[in-house]
Amino acid sequence: MTGILPWEAIIFDFDGVLVDSVNVKTNAFRDLYSQETDEIQQAVVNFHLEHGGLSRFEKIRHYETNLLGRTPSPTQLDRLADQFADLAKEAVIASPIIPGAVDVLERFAAQVQLFVASGTPETELHEIVERRGWSHYFKQLRGSPTHKTILVAEIVETYGLNGKQSLMIGDAMTDYSAAQENGLQFIGISDSAGDHPFPAGTIVHDDLKPLLTPN
């Protein structure tokens, strides 16, 4: 792509936007609750898929409290989150790249500021991105436990971004809401079946390749 891009900054979600890792985390949540009934496991999976971008801590708290009627302590939540990380991290690192992602990062990093705002714990996100060899593309990597909307707000404030000239790319309503609440432009990414949760009129692509084609 030549010429000047229409954005001064792009904030990416990670799972499902840069790497095809949503199914990896779906399987990890199912495995985390493999001792429960099939009905509970399916409810776990459904909530995960319906609330993409929500941190694992919030999802696990929901599972424990609302599905299983337990009141987990902070230590128990941390233990479950660590078990989930053990199940998912290596698989996420090895996950396929979303088509167009590397070309977008390589071409855009020289022209605009690039960021990640993810539901993955921040320390783990840094390790995953570093092991993929992508750290040099990004001005900042932000992750949970901070909520996505606050992560985006902090990026905007720290770097003095103009919302109308900044873009959020995500695959979940938490990404869409974070963009809306912070006044950013938004592009959605659909799943492998072409499905997405976004309102009518939202720009949605199957992958990142359309960003490489001039309008």
N, C-alpha and C positions, 0 to 999 in steps of 0.2 A: 504494500500500500504506500502510495506517495502522498505528499501534501500534508496539511495540518489536520489533525483529528478534531472532531467537534467537542471533545471533553478535555478538561485539564487533569482529571483524575478518574480512575476506575477502581471500585472496591468490589472484589470477588468474594462470594462464598467459596468454600473449598470442595466439600463432598458433593458430587453430582454436577459441579460446575467446571472445576479444573481436572478432577479425577473421577472416574466412574466407580465410586466406592459406596454408594447407597446400599446396594445389596449386601456388601460385606458387613456393614453395621446392622442391617436387618437380621442377618444370620447370627451375629454376635449377641444381639439382644435376645433372640430366641434361645440360643445356647445358654445364656446367663440364667434363664428361667426354665431350663430343660427338666427340672425336677417337678415342675408344676403341671397341671392338666393341659391338654391340648387347647382347651377353651381359653385358659389364661395366657398361654403362649401366643395364641392368635390375637388376643386383645393387646398384648405387648407389642406385637408387630404392627397392628393397625394404628395404635397410638404413635408409634415411631414414624410411620409413613405419613400420618396426617399432621405431624408436628415437626417436619424437617427444620433443622436450624436451631431447635431448642436444645439446650445443653443436656448431656447425658445425666447430669446430677438432677435436673428438673424432671427428666423422664423417669429415672429410677425412683425418685421420691413419689411421683404419681403412681407408678406400678405398686410400690410397697404400700402406700397409703390407701389408694382408691381401688386397686384391684385385689390386694391381699389383706387389707385391713390391719396392717402393721404400722407401728410408729418407729421408724428407724432412727437411731442416734446418728449424729454427724460421723462418728467412727464407722458405723455400719454402712452409711452411704458411701464413705470413702473406700471402704473395702469392696463394695459392689462395683463402684466405678473403676477401681484398679483391676478387678476381675474382667470387666468389660474391655478395658484397655489392653489387657493381655490377649484377649480373644481377637481384638480388632486391629491393633496398630500395625503389625507386620503385614497383614493383608491389605490395609489401606496403602502402605508404602508400595506394595507390589501391584496395586490396582491399575487397570488400563487408564491411559490419559484420554480425556474427552477430546474428540476430534477438533483440531484447530487450536487447542489450548497453548501448545508450545509456540506455534507461529505467532499467536496473539501476544504472548509474553515477550518474545524476542523482538517483535516489530514495535510494540507499543511502549516498552520500557524506556526507549530512547526519546519518546515524545511526550509522555504523560506520566504522572505519578501513579504507581500501582500499589494496591493494598489488599490484604485479606482480612475479612471479618467472619469468623467461623464459630460454630457451636462446639468445636473440639477444644479441650483444655489448652491454654496458650503454650505451656511448656512442651506439650506433646506435638502441637501444631508446628512449632519451631523445629523440632526434631524431624518430623515427617518432611517438611519443605526442604530442610537442609540435606537430608538423605536423598532426596530427588534431584538435588543440585539446582534448586530454583531460588535460593535465598537472595541472590544478587538482583533478582527482578523487582523486589518489593521494597517500598519505603518502610513499611511496617506490617507486622503480622499480629492480629489481635484475635483472642479466643475467649472461651468461657473461663471462669464462671460469670463474667459480666454479660448481661443480656445484649442481644444483637443490636437493638435500637441504640443502646448506650454506647456500645463499641463504635458504631458508625458516627454518633454524635461527637465522640471524643476524637476520632480521626479528623472529622470536619473542623473541629475547633483547633486542634493541635497544628494542623497544616493550613489553616485559613482557607479552606476550600469554598468555592462558589458552588452551591448546590445545583443551580441550573446548568452548570458546566461540568458537573460530576455525575458519574454513572455507577449504579449498583447492579451487579449481575448475580442472580440467585435462582434457586430451584424450589423455594418454599415461601409460604406466606410470611414467615418471620423476616425473610429478606425483603419482600415487597413492602411490608409494614415499616421496616427500618428505613427504607428509601423514602416512603411517603412521609413519615414523621420527621425526616431530616431534610426534606425538600430536594431530594436527588432524582435524577432520571433513573429509569429502571428497564432492564431487559430480563425476561425470564428464560429459563432453560427447562425444556420438557423432559420427561423420563424416556426410557427406551421404547415405550409404547406410544409416545407422542402425547401423553396426558400431562396436565399441569393444573394447579389450583387457582390460577390467577383470574381476575375479573375480565370480562369481555373488553376488548380494546387494548389490552396489554400486548406489547411486542414480545413475542415468544419465539425462540429458535430451538431446533433439535440439538444443536451443539454450538461451538464458537466460530465455526468457519465463516458464517455470514458476516462477522465483524471484519473480516479481511477483504471483503469486496466493497469497493466504493459504491455509494448510492448513485 
